[in-house]
Amino acid sequence: MLSPRQQIVKRIFDICLAMLGLVATGWIIVLTALFARMDTGRRGFFRQLRVGREGRIFSILKIRTMRDSPSHATTVTTADDPRITRFGRLLRATKMDELPQLINVLIGDMSFVGPRPDVPEVAGQLTGVTSTILSVRPGITGPASLKYRREEQLLAAQADPERFNQEVLFPDKVRINAQYVADYSFFGDLKYLWHTLMSSSMVVPSQTQPPEANDAKQAA
């Protein structure tokens, strides 16, 4: 658990870095949102309800990368999802679709580093010890995000992506995020940010697919 002092330092860092980030990338956010509007035929900004600190519901902001498709209602997105537009694939590959989350960080919904926020129906599975994950603000990046930065490609390789996500990815992310909260340090956050920026060193090859993946694939 974070101490009051750690929470203050983390929040001050988030505010300062988010302000700098918005000044530097504000024009990129506006332009990509305009292109996304033309590309998808809908608003360039995408909002979705997520669960934040202490279970508070907030709207996460992203650049829209997908078209609507009544035949695809799942929240599990794979690399070959037909809803993703060509421009959207570029945004998702470069993570530029997540730049608007700088606003979420600035207003206090999120932090730069922390567990990724889940939708309410998924976050509701956090009980007991794992509920400590909700004691911190969710992050744009973090240890679980780094380990599974190629999550969409991993899901696309599964016979049953939703089952694989539920039985393999989600439990492993919960374990990693609970450990993040238990072992929190400010310098640890700096390390995760550095690895996020230096994409070539984000994940070691052995981590791109969890050890349980082959078993789950066979079970499917």
Sequence and secondary structure as in RCSB ss.txt:
>XXXX:A:sequence
MLSPRQQIVKRIFDICLAMLGLVATGWIIVLTALFARMDTGRRGFFRQLRVGREGRIFSILKIRTMRDSPSHATT
VTTADDPRITRFGRLLRATKMDELPQLINVLIGDMSFVGPRPDVPEVAGQLTGVTSTILSVRPGITGPASLKYRR
EEQLLAAQADPERFNQEVLFPDKVRINAQYVADYSFFGDLKYLWHTLMSSSMVVPSQTQPPEANDAKQAA
>XXXX:A:secstr
   HHHHHHHHHHHHHHHHHHHHHHHHHHHHHHHHHHHHHSS SEEEEEEE GGG EEEEEEE  B   TT   S
   TT TTB HHHHHHHHHTGGGTTHHHHHHTTS EEES     HHHHTT  GGGGGGGGS  EEE HHHHHTTT
HHHHHHTSSSHHHHIIIIIHHHHHHHHHHHHHT  HHHHHHHHHHHHSGGGSS GGGSS TTHHHHHHH 
